[in-house]
């Protein structure tokens, strides 16, 4: 498939990227009719998707969706999708993370469905809609989001007479108290790639944007340095655990109280519960600390869309299913239960599956915290066109920085330099 970038147009709140693709063959992913009915194929990996597709087919006899499970995106699913687009036999729909969607757009792998989608914009939280709207085109339907909060070990906090910190300054003071109480106890652990991005996202310290007809790369901005220097200070003061997130040592620390907080997205609840069962009853969730008291800004980490791939010849049917998947109450209730997904659709925030108390978190109705956080997610964040490489380069620098062999600010600057170099190499225009 031969690709050419025709323009990059900056518009408020959107990515500002428009692309054309030539030489793309037809797709085996769908067949269409004048009404948008027919059949389509959907590739994804989230637990519960297969059941949702079965429910859709039962209630929509004129449009058949065939679900095919693939490896999670970073583990091979995305490459399989891109290969299929190039070969001209891609499915109509695919599960694509918000952070990766611009990369698919940059490779000409998406189909504009604005004609069918625009009337449904109001169904979604603004930050989620911005994540699928690139350069004035809509490339898919939001499914879930990852509003962030503070998971904290209430047992540890209570034992020291601490309350959940309201500001990041308070968080630092708590870190000192916690470590002083036990040299094996830390406020948190290192954050990498998209978990770290959520920390920057909260403050509006963006990584990418557009200027005229060119990309901006701003990972080394003053705003980003402020966030980096804050976490660098905690690391330099030996207040951050050396256990990498998702490593067994991390789960052990979460379970026994040696790691007292996790700054993370809603889906971290399932990660913590599943990997640190010994911590049951000890943990709770509080709003994300703010840089200034009462600021009311929240970052996002994770979330995905049902994207429409290039070559889909039934875009109307594709949108019908994609929109249904993210907005149907019964279907999404199952996704909450099976995959701990948090809805991007505004009308689903009152799902009964989001209202019950969670025994692991002491009976707390934790989703109430995330329901309050969701509308506070900063909607100005933009992902870049080469996020797989950007994230890998950033992680290389962050890993060294957390280990005391560099700085977090240096990791961001290094990732920016490598990203800009690769963007230029691929013919993308970058603002100087």
C-alpha positions as CSV (number, residue, x, y, z in Angstrom):
1,X,0.0,0.0,0.0
2,X,1.5,3.3,-1.0
3,X,0.8,6.1,1.4
4,X,1.1,9.9,1.1
5,X,0.5,12.5,3.7
6,X,-1.5,15.4,2.1
7,X,-1.7,17.8,5.0
8,X,-1.5,18.2,8.8
9,X,-4.0,20.8,9.9
10,X,-4.1,22.1,13.4
11,X,-7.6,22.6,14.9
12,X,-8.6,23.3,18.5
13,X,-8.8,20.2,20.6
14,X,-8.0,17.8,17.8
15,X,-4.9,16.1,16.5
16,X,-4.9,18.0,13.2
17,X,-3.9,15.1,11.0
18,X,-5.4,14.3,7.6
19,X,-4.1,11.6,5.4
20,X,-4.9,9.9,2.1
21,X,-3.9,6.4,1.0
22,X,-3.6,5.1,-2.5
23,X,-3.3,1.6,-3.8
24,X,-5.4,0.0,-1.1
25,X,-7.2,-3.1,-2.1
26,X,-10.7,-4.2,-1.1
27,X,-11.4,-5.7,2.3
28,X,-12.8,-9.1,3.3
29,X,-14.0,-7.4,6.5
30,X,-17.6,-6.6,5.4
31,X,-20.3,-6.5,2.8
32,X,-22.7,-3.6,2.5
33,X,-26.1,-2.6,1.3
34,X,-27.8,0.7,0.9
35,X,-29.1,0.6,4.5
36,X,-25.7,-0.3,5.9
37,X,-26.8,-3.9,6.7
38,X,-24.9,-7.0,5.8
39,X,-21.9,-8.5,7.5
40,X,-18.7,-7.3,9.1
41,X,-15.7,-8.8,10.9
42,X,-14.3,-7.5,14.2
43,X,-10.9,-8.3,15.7
44,X,-10.2,-7.7,19.4
45,X,-8.9,-9.3,22.6
46,X,-10.9,-7.9,25.5
47,X,-12.7,-10.4,27.7
48,X,-16.4,-10.2,27.1
49,X,-16.2,-9.0,23.5
50,X,-17.2,-12.4,22.1
51,X,-20.3,-12.4,24.3
52,X,-21.2,-8.9,23.3
53,X,-21.0,-9.8,19.7
54,X,-23.3,-12.7,20.2
55,X,-25.9,-10.5,21.9
56,X,-25.7,-8.0,19.1
57,X,-26.3,-10.6,16.4
58,X,-29.3,-11.9,18.3
59,X,-30.9,-8.5,18.5
60,X,-29.8,-7.3,15.0
61,X,-30.6,-10.0,12.5
62,X,-30.0,-7.8,9.5
63,X,-26.3,-7.2,10.4
64,X,-24.1,-10.1,11.3
65,X,-20.8,-9.4,13.1
66,X,-18.1,-12.1,13.2
67,X,-15.7,-11.8,16.1
68,X,-12.2,-13.1,15.8
69,X,-9.9,-13.0,18.8
70,X,-6.3,-11.8,18.2
71,X,-3.3,-11.2,20.5
72,X,-3.4,-7.9,22.5
73,X,-2.2,-5.0,20.4
74,X,1.4,-4.7,21.8
75,X,1.8,-8.5,21.7
76,X,1.2,-8.8,18.0
77,X,-2.4,-7.8,17.4
78,X,-1.6,-4.4,16.0
79,X,1.0,-5.7,13.5
80,X,-1.5,-8.3,12.3
81,X,-4.1,-5.6,11.7
82,X,-1.6,-3.4,9.8
83,X,-0.4,-6.4,7.7
84,X,-4.0,-7.2,6.8
85,X,-4.7,-3.6,5.8
86,X,-1.6,-3.7,3.5
87,X,-2.8,-7.0,2.0
88,X,-6.3,-5.7,1.4
89,X,-8.0,-8.3,3.5
90,X,-8.5,-6.5,6.9
91,X,-11.6,-6.7,9.0
92,X,-13.9,-3.7,9.1
93,X,-13.4,-3.2,12.8
94,X,-10.6,-3.7,15.3
95,X,-9.9,-2.9,18.9
96,X,-7.2,-0.1,19.0
97,X,-5.9,1.7,22.0
98,X,-6.3,5.5,21.9
99,X,-2.5,5.9,22.2
100,X,-2.0,3.8,19.0
101,X,-4.9,5.1,16.9
102,X,-2.8,8.1,15.6
103,X,-0.1,5.7,14.5
104,X,-2.7,3.8,12.5
105,X,-3.8,7.0,11.0
106,X,-0.2,8.0,10.1
107,X,0.1,4.7,8.2
108,X,-3.2,5.2,6.3
109,X,-4.8,2.2,8.0
110,X,-8.1,3.9,9.1
111,X,-11.3,4.8,7.4
112,X,-13.2,8.1,8.0
113,X,-16.7,7.4,9.3
114,X,-17.6,11.0,10.2
115,X,-20.7,10.8,7.9
116,X,-22.2,8.1,10.2
117,X,-20.6,9.0,13.5
118,X,-21.0,12.7,14.0
119,X,-24.6,12.6,15.2
120,X,-23.5,10.4,18.1
121,X,-20.7,12.6,19.4
122,X,-22.8,13.8,22.3
123,X,-23.1,10.2,23.7
124,X,-19.4,10.2,24.8
125,X,-17.2,12.0,27.2
126,X,-15.3,14.8,25.5
127,X,-11.8,13.4,26.1
128,X,-12.8,10.0,24.7
129,X,-14.4,11.6,21.6
130,X,-11.2,13.6,21.0
131,X,-9.2,10.4,21.1
132,X,-11.0,9.1,18.0
133,X,-11.3,12.4,16.1
134,X,-8.2,13.2,14.1
135,X,-7.9,16.1,11.8
136,X,-11.6,16.6,11.5
137,X,-12.3,12.9,10.7
138,X,-13.8,10.3,13.0
139,X,-12.1,6.9,12.8
140,X,-13.9,4.8,15.4
141,X,-16.2,4.7,18.4
142,X,-14.9,5.1,22.0
143,X,-15.4,2.1,24.2
144,X,-13.7,2.7,27.6
145,X,-11.6,5.2,29.4
146,X,-9.0,5.2,32.1
147,X,-9.7,8.2,34.5
148,X,-7.1,8.2,37.3
149,X,-7.3,8.2,41.0
150,X,-5.2,7.3,44.1
151,X,-5.3,3.7,45.3
152,X,-3.9,3.8,48.8
153,X,-3.3,1.3,51.6
154,X,-5.8,2.5,54.2
155,X,-4.4,0.2,56.8
156,X,-0.9,1.8,56.5
157,X,-2.3,5.4,56.3
158,X,-4.6,4.8,59.3
159,X,-1.7,3.4,61.4
160,X,0.2,6.6,60.8
161,X,-2.7,8.9,61.3
162,X,-2.6,10.0,57.7
163,X,-5.5,10.9,55.4
164,X,-5.5,10.6,51.6
165,X,-3.4,13.5,50.3
166,X,-5.4,16.3,48.5
167,X,-2.3,17.9,46.9
168,X,1.0,16.5,45.5
169,X,2.8,18.5,48.2
170,X,0.8,16.5,50.8
171,X,1.7,13.4,48.9
172,X,5.4,14.1,49.3
173,X,5.0,14.7,53.1
174,X,3.1,11.4,53.4
175,X,5.9,9.7,51.5
176,X,8.4,10.9,54.1
177,X,6.2,9.8,57.0
178,X,5.6,6.3,55.5
179,X,9.3,5.6,54.8
180,X,10.3,6.9,58.2
181,X,7.9,4.4,59.8
182,X,9.7,1.5,58.1
183,X,12.8,1.5,55.8
184,X,11.1,-1.2,53.7
185,X,8.0,0.8,53.1
186,X,7.6,3.3,50.2
187,X,4.9,5.6,49.0
188,X,4.9,4.2,45.5
189,X,6.9,2.5,42.7
190,X,8.3,3.6,39.3
191,X,6.0,4.5,36.5
192,X,6.7,3.9,32.8
193,X,5.2,4.7,29.4
194,X,1.5,5.2,29.5
195,X,1.2,5.1,33.3
196,X,3.8,7.9,33.5
197,X,1.9,9.7,30.7
198,X,-1.1,9.9,32.9
199,X,0.9,11.9,35.4
200,X,1.8,14.5,32.8
201,X,-1.7,14.4,31.3
202,X,-3.3,15.7,34.5
203,X,-1.3,18.9,34.3
204,X,-1.8,19.6,30.6
205,X,1.9,18.9,30.0
206,X,1.2,17.5,26.6
207,X,3.7,15.5,24.5
208,X,2.4,16.2,21.0
209,X,0.4,18.8,19.2
210,X,0.3,20.7,15.9
211,X,1.5,24.0,14.6
212,X,0.2,25.0,11.2
213,X,1.0,22.1,9.0
214,X,3.5,20.4,11.2
215,X,3.7,18.2,14.3
216,X,4.9,19.6,17.6
217,X,6.8,17.4,20.0
218,X,6.8,18.9,23.5
219,X,7.9,16.1,25.8
220,X,10.8,18.2,27.0
221,X,8.7,21.3,27.8
222,X,8.9,23.3,31.0
223,X,5.5,21.9,32.0
224,X,6.8,18.3,31.6
225,X,10.0,19.2,33.5
226,X,7.9,20.3,36.4
227,X,6.2,16.9,36.6
228,X,9.5,15.1,36.0
229,X,11.3,17.0,38.7
230,X,8.6,16.3,41.3
231,X,8.9,12.5,40.8
232,X,12.7,12.8,40.5
233,X,12.8,14.4,43.9
234,X,10.9,11.5,45.4
235,X,13.3,9.1,43.8
236,X,16.4,11.0,44.9
237,X,15.1,11.0,48.4
238,X,14.8,7.2,48.3
239,X,11.0,7.4,48.7
240,X,10.1,5.3,45.7
241,X,10.3,1.5,45.8
242,X,12.7,-0.3,43.4
243,X,10.0,-2.9,42.5
244,X,8.9,-2.4,38.9
245,X,5.1,-2.2,38.3
246,X,3.5,-5.5,37.5
247,X,6.6,-7.4,38.6
248,X,6.0,-10.0,41.3
249,X,8.0,-7.9,43.8
250,X,5.4,-5.1,43.1
251,X,2.5,-7.4,43.8
252,X,4.2,-8.5,47.0
253,X,4.7,-4.9,48.1
254,X,1.1,-4.1,47.3
255,X,-0.1,-7.1,49.3
256,X,2.0,-6.6,52.5
257,X,1.9,-2.8,52.6
258,X,5.5,-2.0,51.6
259,X,4.1,-0.1,48.6
260,X,1.5,2.2,50.0
261,X,-0.1,3.8,46.9
262,X,-0.7,3.3,43.2
263,X,-1.4,6.4,41.1
264,X,-3.4,4.7,38.4
265,X,-6.5,4.4,36.2
266,X,-9.7,2.7,37.1
267,X,-8.6,-0.6,35.5
268,X,-5.8,-0.9,38.1
269,X,-8.5,-2.0,40.6
270,X,-8.6,-5.3,38.7
271,X,-4.8,-5.6,38.5
272,X,-4.4,-5.0,42.2
273,X,-7.2,-7.3,43.3
274,X,-6.0,-10.1,41.0
275,X,-2.3,-9.9,41.8
276,X,-2.2,-8.9,45.5
277,X,-5.0,-11.0,47.1
278,X,-3.3,-10.7,50.5
279,X,-4.1,-7.0,50.6
280,X,-7.9,-7.6,50.5
281,X,-9.7,-5.3,52.9
282,X,-6.7,-3.0,53.3
283,X,-7.0,-0.8,50.2
284,X,-9.2,2.2,49.3
285,X,-9.5,4.8,46.5
286,X,-9.4,8.5,46.8
287,X,-9.4,11.4,44.2
288,X,-6.2,12.1,42.5
289,X,-4.0,14.6,44.4
290,X,-3.9,18.1,42.7
291,X,-1.0,20.4,41.9
292,X,-3.1,23.2,43.4
293,X,-5.9,22.5,45.9
294,X,-9.3,22.4,44.2
295,X,-7.8,22.4,40.6
296,X,-10.1,19.5,39.6
297,X,-7.8,18.1,36.9
298,X,-7.4,14.4,36.2
299,X,-5.2,12.4,33.9
300,X,-6.2,9.3,31.8
301,X,-4.3,6.1,31.4
302,X,-5.5,3.5,28.9
303,X,-8.8,3.1,27.1
304,X,-9.6,1.9,23.6
305,X,-11.8,2.4,20.6
306,X,-13.5,0.2,18.1
307,X,-11.7,1.5,15.0
308,X,-12.8,1.2,11.4
309,X,-10.0,0.0,9.2
310,X,-9.1,1.1,5.7
311,X,-10.9,-0.9,3.1
312,X,-14.1,-1.5,5.0
313,X,-16.9,-1.5,2.5
314,X,-19.7,-1.4,5.0
315,X,-18.8,1.7,7.1
316,X,-22.4,2.3,8.0
317,X,-22.8,-1.1,9.5
318,X,-19.4,-0.9,11.1
319,X,-20.4,2.3,12.9
320,X,-23.8,0.8,13.9
321,X,-22.1,-2.0,15.8
322,X,-19.2,0.1,17.1
323,X,-21.6,2.6,18.6
324,X,-23.8,-0.1,20.0
325,X,-20.8,-1.9,21.7
326,X,-19.9,1.3,23.6
327,X,-23.4,2.4,24.5
328,X,-25.6,-0.6,25.1
329,X,-26.3,-1.0,28.8
330,X,-26.6,-4.8,28.9
331,X,-23.5,-5.4,26.7
332,X,-21.3,-2.9,28.6
333,X,-22.5,-4.3,32.0
334,X,-20.9,-7.5,30.9
335,X,-17.7,-5.8,29.9
336,X,-17.5,-4.2,33.4
337,X,-17.9,-7.6,35.0
338,X,-15.6,-9.5,32.6
339,X,-12.9,-7.0,31.8
340,X,-13.3,-4.2,34.4
341,X,-13.8,-1.7,31.5
342,X,-15.0,1.8,32.4
343,X,-17.4,3.3,29.9
344,X,-16.7,6.2,27.7
345,X,-20.4,6.7,27.1
346,X,-21.9,9.3,29.5
347,X,-25.2,7.5,29.9
348,X,-23.5,4.3,31.2
349,X,-21.8,5.9,34.2
350,X,-24.8,4.8,36.3
351,X,-24.6,1.1,35.4
352,X,-25.5,-1.1,38.4
353,X,-22.2,-2.9,37.9
354,X,-20.5,0.4,38.9
355,X,-22.6,1.0,42.0
356,X,-21.8,-1.9,44.3
357,X,-19.3,-2.0,47.2
358,X,-16.1,-3.9,46.6
359,X,-15.0,-6.2,49.5
360,X,-11.3,-5.9,48.4
361,X,-11.6,-2.2,49.0
362,X,-13.3,-2.5,52.4
363,X,-16.8,-2.4,50.8
364,X,-16.1,1.0,49.3
365,X,-18.1,2.0,46.2
366,X,-14.9,2.8,44.3
367,X,-16.5,3.5,41.0
368,X,-18.1,6.6,42.5
369,X,-14.6,8.1,42.8
370,X,-14.0,7.4,39.1
371,X,-17.4,8.7,38.1
372,X,-16.5,12.0,39.6
373,X,-13.1,12.0,38.0
374,X,-14.2,11.1,34.4
375,X,-15.5,14.6,33.5
376,X,-12.3,16.1,34.9
377,X,-10.0,14.4,32.5
378,X,-8.1,17.0,30.5
379,X,-9.4,16.7,27.0
380,X,-6.5,18.6,25.3
381,X,-4.1,15.6,25.3
382,X,-2.8,14.4,21.9
383,X,-0.9,11.2,21.1
384,X,1.8,11.1,18.6
385,X,2.1,9.2,15.3
386,X,4.8,6.8,16.4
387,X,3.8,5.9,19.9
388,X,5.2,2.4,19.9
389,X,8.7,3.7,19.3
390,X,8.2,6.8,21.5
391,X,7.1,4.6,24.4
392,X,10.0,2.2,24.0
393,X,12.6,5.0,23.9
394,X,11.0,6.6,26.9
395,X,10.9,3.4,28.9
396,X,14.6,2.9,28.2
397,X,15.4,6.3,29.7
398,X,12.8,6.1,32.6
399,X,14.1,2.7,33.6
400,X,17.6,4.1,34.0
401,X,16.4,7.2,35.7
402,X,14.4,5.4,38.4
403,X,17.5,3.3,39.0
404,X,19.6,6.4,39.6
405,X,21.4,6.3,36.3
406,X,19.9,9.4,34.7
407,X,17.0,11.7,35.2
408,X,13.3,11.6,34.3
409,X,13.6,14.9,32.6
410,X,16.5,13.5,30.6
411,X,14.4,10.5,29.6
412,X,11.7,12.7,28.2
413,X,14.3,14.8,26.4
414,X,16.0,11.7,24.9
415,X,12.6,10.2,23.8
416,X,11.7,13.5,22.2
417,X,15.0,13.7,20.2
418,X,14.6,10.1,19.0
419,X,10.9,10.6,18.1
420,X,11.6,13.8,16.1
421,X,14.5,12.0,14.3
422,X,12.3,9.1,13.3
423,X,9.4,11.4,12.3
424,X,11.6,13.3,9.9
425,X,13.0,10.0,8.6
426,X,9.5,8.9,7.8
427,X,8.7,12.2,6.0
428,X,6.5,13.8,8.7
429,X,6.9,17.5,9.0
430,X,8.0,18.6,12.5
431,X,7.9,22.2,13.9
432,X,11.3,23.4,15.0
